[in-house]
């Protein structure tokens, strides 16, 4: 018999880390805490079968002018390939939760590969492909169990050259976990966003990551003779390190500071015994005009495997209202070149 259950944060994390090594920070209580600090309501839910937990989900209530909705980042976590009955039960229960909180739809980005079989399953479950992406549907993963020599050999020749050149130039990379470091990162990212035309995180959201992840959130900085070239907000969540957010300076565009930054992160993550490095977000395949095309060239230069997760899926709750939201988001997607 299946039961939809409320979970304590520790229960959620225990299930995620023990049963789903493919998962990452998006389905942990630390990520839930980030949103709680940011003023959002969260739910920790699971499905029990004969008293054993067989599914879990961090669910976030998102307010929006177009209509509030529930978001499940990187989840729900369960056996998508073999347990359709539990999937159907979970979706039915989460729909009830959405109705209770007057939501228009539920949006989820399952942490499973984008395959014809998974696309077929989504349609059978009544899910609709979302017009908008959610949390790095396309990314690059580096295998940190490889030696440093193997990792260097896997890089594109120009990338490997720039990594080595950064050492010859004397570019230094260090990291900091202080409140001031996160504030400085925000200030530089704000200027980066103005220059590159993207919407940055808020200062509160940046600091929330530090508060929620503690020592597992780091600001890495690449600099030359005291001049900052590049920064990265890195989350460490076993078995993965995540290049979650980035910032750069005008000076950094002329020197290989970003290459030095990435190489140091890779070395540190390896030394910690982490198994993979998620560069977190590239353009879809064969999309040269996508707004992330430039950063895609940079990230893919480090080698690794390009991974495409199943795209975000929507479960409509208020169907007429959802149709209007879907049309609006399709227009927004085209306008922003996403």
C-alpha positions as CSV (number, residue, x, y, z in Angstrom):
1,X,0.0,0.0,0.0
2,X,1.3,3.5,-1.0
3,X,1.3,6.4,1.4
4,X,2.1,10.1,0.7
5,X,4.2,11.2,3.7
6,X,5.7,14.4,5.2
7,X,9.4,14.0,5.7
8,X,11.8,15.6,8.1
9,X,14.8,17.2,6.3
10,X,17.1,14.5,7.7
11,X,14.8,11.8,6.3
12,X,14.9,13.4,2.9
13,X,18.7,13.6,2.8
14,X,19.2,10.1,4.1
15,X,17.1,8.7,1.3
16,X,18.7,10.9,-1.4
17,X,22.2,10.1,-0.5
18,X,21.7,6.4,0.1
19,X,19.3,5.5,-2.7
20,X,20.1,8.0,-5.5
21,X,23.8,8.6,-6.0
22,X,22.9,10.2,-9.4
23,X,21.1,13.1,-7.6
24,X,22.6,16.4,-6.7
25,X,22.0,19.4,-4.4
26,X,18.7,20.2,-6.0
27,X,16.9,17.6,-4.0
28,X,18.5,18.1,-0.6
29,X,17.3,19.9,2.5
30,X,20.1,22.5,2.1
31,X,18.6,23.6,-1.2
32,X,15.2,23.8,0.5
33,X,16.7,25.9,3.2
34,X,18.1,28.4,0.6
35,X,14.5,29.0,-0.6
36,X,13.2,29.1,3.0
37,X,15.7,31.9,3.8
38,X,14.6,33.6,0.6
39,X,11.0,33.7,2.0
40,X,9.5,30.7,0.0
41,X,7.4,27.9,1.4
42,X,8.9,24.4,1.0
43,X,7.5,20.9,1.4
44,X,9.4,17.7,2.0
45,X,7.4,14.8,0.8
46,X,7.9,11.1,0.1
47,X,6.0,7.9,-0.9
48,X,6.1,5.0,1.4
49,X,5.4,1.4,0.2
50,X,4.8,-1.1,3.0
51,X,6.6,1.3,5.4
52,X,9.6,1.7,3.2
53,X,10.4,5.0,1.5
54,X,10.5,4.6,-2.3
55,X,10.3,8.2,-3.5
56,X,11.2,11.6,-2.3
57,X,10.7,15.2,-3.4
58,X,11.7,18.7,-2.3
59,X,8.8,20.9,-3.4
60,X,8.9,24.7,-3.6
61,X,5.9,27.0,-3.7
62,X,6.7,29.7,-6.3
63,X,4.7,32.9,-6.4
64,X,4.4,34.5,-9.9
65,X,2.3,37.2,-11.5
66,X,1.1,34.7,-14.1
67,X,0.0,32.3,-11.3
68,X,1.6,30.5,-8.5
69,X,3.0,27.0,-9.0
70,X,4.9,24.2,-7.3
71,X,8.4,23.5,-8.5
72,X,10.3,20.2,-8.0
73,X,13.9,20.8,-9.1
74,X,15.9,17.7,-10.1
75,X,13.1,15.4,-9.0
76,X,11.0,13.7,-7.8
77,X,13.5,10.9,-7.0
78,X,12.2,7.4,-7.6
79,X,12.6,4.6,-10.1
80,X,11.2,6.3,-13.2
81,X,11.9,3.2,-15.4
82,X,10.3,0.5,-13.3
83,X,7.8,1.9,-10.9
84,X,5.1,3.7,-12.9
85,X,2.5,2.9,-10.2
86,X,4.4,5.0,-7.7
87,X,4.9,7.8,-10.2
88,X,1.1,7.9,-10.9
89,X,0.4,7.9,-7.2
90,X,3.0,10.7,-6.5
91,X,1.6,12.9,-9.3
92,X,-1.9,12.5,-8.0
93,X,-0.9,13.5,-4.5
94,X,1.2,16.5,-5.6
95,X,-1.7,17.7,-7.7
96,X,-3.8,17.7,-4.5
97,X,-1.1,19.7,-2.8
98,X,-1.1,22.2,-5.7
99,X,-4.9,22.5,-5.5
100,X,-4.7,23.1,-1.7
101,X,-2.2,26.0,-2.3
102,X,-4.2,27.4,-5.2
103,X,-1.5,26.7,-7.8
104,X,-2.0,26.8,-11.6
105,X,0.5,24.0,-12.3
106,X,3.3,21.8,-11.0
107,X,6.7,22.1,-12.8
108,X,9.4,19.5,-12.4
109,X,12.7,18.6,-14.0
110,X,13.4,14.9,-13.3
111,X,17.0,13.9,-12.9
112,X,16.8,11.3,-15.7
113,X,18.2,11.3,-19.2
114,X,16.2,12.7,-22.1
115,X,15.3,9.5,-24.0
116,X,12.4,8.5,-26.3
117,X,11.3,6.1,-23.6
118,X,11.1,8.9,-20.9
119,X,9.4,11.2,-23.3
120,X,6.7,8.6,-24.0
121,X,6.3,7.9,-20.3
122,X,5.8,11.7,-19.6
123,X,3.0,11.8,-22.1
124,X,1.3,8.8,-20.6
125,X,1.4,10.4,-17.2
126,X,-0.3,13.6,-18.5
127,X,2.8,15.8,-18.3
128,X,3.4,18.6,-20.8
129,X,6.9,19.8,-21.8
130,X,7.5,23.2,-20.2
131,X,8.1,26.2,-22.4
132,X,10.9,27.2,-20.0
133,X,14.0,25.4,-18.9
134,X,14.6,24.5,-15.3
135,X,18.0,24.0,-13.6
136,X,20.7,23.0,-16.2
137,X,18.9,20.6,-18.4
138,X,22.0,20.5,-20.5
139,X,25.4,20.3,-18.8
140,X,28.9,19.0,-18.8
141,X,30.1,16.4,-16.3
142,X,33.8,15.7,-15.6
143,X,34.8,12.3,-14.2
144,X,37.0,13.2,-11.2
145,X,38.1,9.6,-10.7
146,X,40.5,10.2,-13.6
147,X,44.0,11.3,-13.0
148,X,45.0,15.0,-13.5
149,X,47.0,14.0,-16.5
150,X,44.0,12.2,-18.0
151,X,41.8,15.2,-17.3
152,X,44.3,17.5,-19.0
153,X,44.5,15.2,-22.0
154,X,40.7,15.2,-22.3
155,X,40.6,19.0,-22.6
156,X,40.5,20.8,-25.9
157,X,44.0,21.8,-27.0
158,X,43.3,25.6,-26.6
159,X,41.8,25.0,-23.2
160,X,44.8,23.0,-22.0
161,X,47.1,25.7,-23.4
162,X,45.2,28.4,-21.5
163,X,45.3,26.4,-18.2
164,X,49.1,26.0,-18.5
165,X,49.5,29.7,-19.6
166,X,47.6,30.8,-16.5
167,X,50.3,29.1,-14.4
168,X,53.1,30.7,-16.3
169,X,51.5,34.2,-16.0
170,X,51.3,33.7,-12.2
171,X,47.5,33.8,-11.9
172,X,46.5,32.9,-8.4
173,X,43.3,31.1,-7.3
174,X,42.0,30.9,-3.8
175,X,38.6,30.4,-2.1
176,X,36.7,32.1,0.8
177,X,33.5,31.3,2.7
178,X,33.1,34.6,4.4
179,X,30.0,36.8,4.2
180,X,32.1,39.5,2.7
181,X,33.3,37.1,-0.1
182,X,29.7,36.4,-1.0
183,X,28.9,40.0,-1.0
184,X,31.8,40.8,-3.3
185,X,30.8,38.0,-5.6
186,X,27.3,39.5,-5.9
187,X,28.7,43.0,-6.7
188,X,30.9,41.6,-9.5
189,X,28.1,39.3,-10.8
190,X,25.8,42.3,-11.0
191,X,28.2,44.0,-13.4
192,X,28.7,40.8,-15.3
193,X,25.0,40.6,-15.8
194,X,24.8,44.1,-17.1
195,X,27.6,43.4,-19.6
196,X,26.2,40.0,-20.8
197,X,22.5,40.7,-20.5
198,X,21.3,38.1,-18.0
199,X,19.2,38.3,-14.8
200,X,21.5,37.8,-11.8
201,X,20.5,36.2,-8.5
202,X,19.6,38.7,-5.7
203,X,22.1,39.4,-2.9
204,X,19.8,37.7,-0.5
205,X,19.7,34.5,-2.6
206,X,23.5,34.5,-2.9
207,X,23.9,34.8,0.9
208,X,21.2,32.2,1.5
209,X,23.4,29.7,-0.3
210,X,26.3,30.4,2.1
211,X,24.0,30.1,5.1
212,X,22.3,26.9,3.9
213,X,25.4,25.0,2.7
214,X,27.8,26.3,5.2
215,X,31.4,25.2,4.5
216,X,30.1,23.4,1.4
217,X,29.6,26.8,-0.4
218,X,32.8,28.5,-1.6
219,X,33.6,31.6,-3.5
220,X,36.7,30.9,-5.7
221,X,38.6,33.9,-7.1
222,X,41.2,34.0,-9.8
223,X,43.5,37.1,-9.7
224,X,46.7,38.5,-11.0
225,X,48.8,41.0,-9.0
226,X,45.7,41.8,-6.9
227,X,43.4,42.3,-9.8
228,X,40.3,40.1,-9.8
229,X,39.8,38.2,-13.1
230,X,37.0,35.7,-12.4
231,X,34.9,34.3,-9.6
232,X,32.8,31.2,-9.1
233,X,30.2,30.2,-6.5
234,X,30.9,26.5,-6.0
235,X,28.6,24.0,-4.1
236,X,30.1,20.8,-2.8
237,X,27.5,18.1,-2.3
238,X,28.9,14.5,-2.3
239,X,29.6,12.9,-4.7
240,X,29.5,16.1,-6.8
241,X,31.0,19.6,-7.1
242,X,28.9,22.1,-8.9
243,X,29.9,25.3,-10.7
244,X,26.7,27.0,-9.7
245,X,27.2,30.7,-10.5
246,X,29.9,32.8,-12.1
247,X,31.1,36.3,-12.3
248,X,33.9,38.0,-14.3
249,X,35.6,41.3,-14.9
250,X,36.6,43.3,-18.0
251,X,40.3,42.4,-17.2
252,X,39.3,38.7,-17.0
253,X,38.3,38.8,-20.7
254,X,41.9,39.4,-21.7
255,X,43.6,36.8,-19.5
256,X,42.9,33.1,-18.8
257,X,41.7,33.7,-15.2
258,X,38.6,31.6,-15.8
259,X,40.7,28.7,-16.9
260,X,42.9,28.9,-13.8
261,X,39.8,29.0,-11.7
262,X,38.3,25.8,-13.2
263,X,41.5,23.9,-13.0
264,X,41.9,24.7,-9.3
265,X,38.3,23.7,-8.6
266,X,38.9,20.4,-10.4
267,X,42.0,19.7,-8.4
268,X,40.4,20.6,-5.0
269,X,37.3,18.5,-5.7
270,X,39.5,15.5,-6.6
271,X,41.5,16.0,-3.4
272,X,38.2,15.9,-1.5
273,X,37.3,12.5,-3.0
274,X,34.4,13.9,-5.0
275,X,33.5,11.7,-8.1
276,X,32.3,14.3,-10.6
277,X,32.3,18.0,-11.5
278,X,29.1,19.5,-12.8
279,X,29.7,22.6,-14.9
280,X,26.0,23.3,-14.6
281,X,24.4,24.6,-17.7
282,X,25.2,24.8,-21.4
283,X,23.2,25.5,-24.6
284,X,21.2,22.7,-26.1
285,X,23.0,20.7,-28.9
286,X,23.2,22.4,-32.3
287,X,22.2,25.8,-30.9
288,X,24.9,28.2,-32.1
289,X,22.6,31.3,-31.6
290,X,21.5,30.3,-28.1
291,X,22.4,32.9,-25.4
292,X,24.5,30.3,-23.6
293,X,26.5,29.4,-26.8
294,X,29.6,31.3,-25.6
295,X,29.8,29.8,-22.2
296,X,29.1,26.4,-23.8
297,X,32.3,26.6,-25.9
298,X,34.2,27.5,-22.7
299,X,32.8,24.7,-20.6
300,X,33.0,22.0,-23.2
301,X,36.7,22.9,-23.7
302,X,37.4,21.0,-20.4
303,X,36.3,17.7,-21.9
304,X,34.0,15.5,-20.0
305,X,30.5,14.2,-21.0
306,X,27.8,16.4,-22.4
307,X,24.6,15.3,-20.6
308,X,21.0,16.1,-21.5
309,X,18.4,15.6,-18.8
310,X,14.7,15.3,-19.4
311,X,13.4,18.8,-20.0
312,X,11.1,20.4,-17.5
313,X,7.6,19.0,-17.4
314,X,4.4,20.6,-16.3
315,X,1.4,19.0,-14.7
316,X,-1.5,21.4,-15.3
317,X,-3.9,22.0,-12.4
318,X,-6.1,24.9,-13.6
319,X,-6.1,23.9,-17.3
320,X,-7.5,27.1,-18.9
321,X,-5.2,29.3,-16.8
322,X,-2.3,27.0,-17.6
323,X,-2.9,27.4,-21.4
324,X,-2.5,31.1,-21.1
325,X,0.7,30.7,-19.0
326,X,2.1,28.3,-21.6
327,X,1.5,30.7,-24.5
328,X,3.0,33.6,-22.5
329,X,6.1,31.6,-21.7
330,X,6.6,30.4,-25.2
331,X,6.7,34.1,-26.3
332,X,9.2,34.9,-23.5
333,X,11.4,32.0,-24.5
334,X,11.7,33.2,-28.1
335,X,12.3,36.8,-27.0
336,X,15.1,35.8,-24.6
337,X,16.7,33.3,-27.1
338,X,16.4,30.4,-24.6
